[in-house]
Amino acid sequence: MPQPYLRVYFGPEDGDSQTVLSGSAESRPKLTVPLGEILPALVDAVNSRKAWIHDFADEPVAISTDLYEVLLAYQELRPTG
């Protein structure tokens, strides 16, 4: 199985930009990536109970309406226990 490939985002490449180290959520840089690119790392981190997962538990995540509906349906249909 190939290793997950993650890219590091360093922000805009123009010379006039400044790195924001603190501030509101609105001032933080946003990044759009395919779910398949980050999912293997997230699954591994959850399964191995990595502490940093809890640091981001309240982090807002934007997903498509279609994916949200599929997740809701999956949640209702999956067996419990």
Rosetta blueprint (number, residue, H / E / L):
1 M L
2 P L
3 Q L
4 P L
5 Y L
6 L L
7 R L
8 V L
9 Y L
10 F L
11 G L
12 P L
13 E L
14 D L
15 G L
16 D L
17 S L
18 Q L
19 T L
20 V L
21 L L
22 S L
23 G L
24 S L
25 A H
26 E H
27 S H
28 R L
29 P L
30 K L
31 L L
32 T L
33 V L
34 P L
35 L H
36 G H
37 E H
38 I H
39 L H
40 P H
41 A H
42 L H
43 V H
44 D H
45 A H
46 V H
47 N H
48 S L
49 R L
50 K L
51 A L
52 W H
53 I H
54 H H
55 D H
56 F L
57 A L
58 D L
59 E L
60 P L
61 V L
62 A L
63 I L
64 S L
65 T H
66 D H
67 L H
68 Y H
69 E H
70 V H
71 L H
72 L H
73 A H
74 Y H
75 Q H
76 E H
77 L H
78 R L
79 P L
80 T L
81 G L
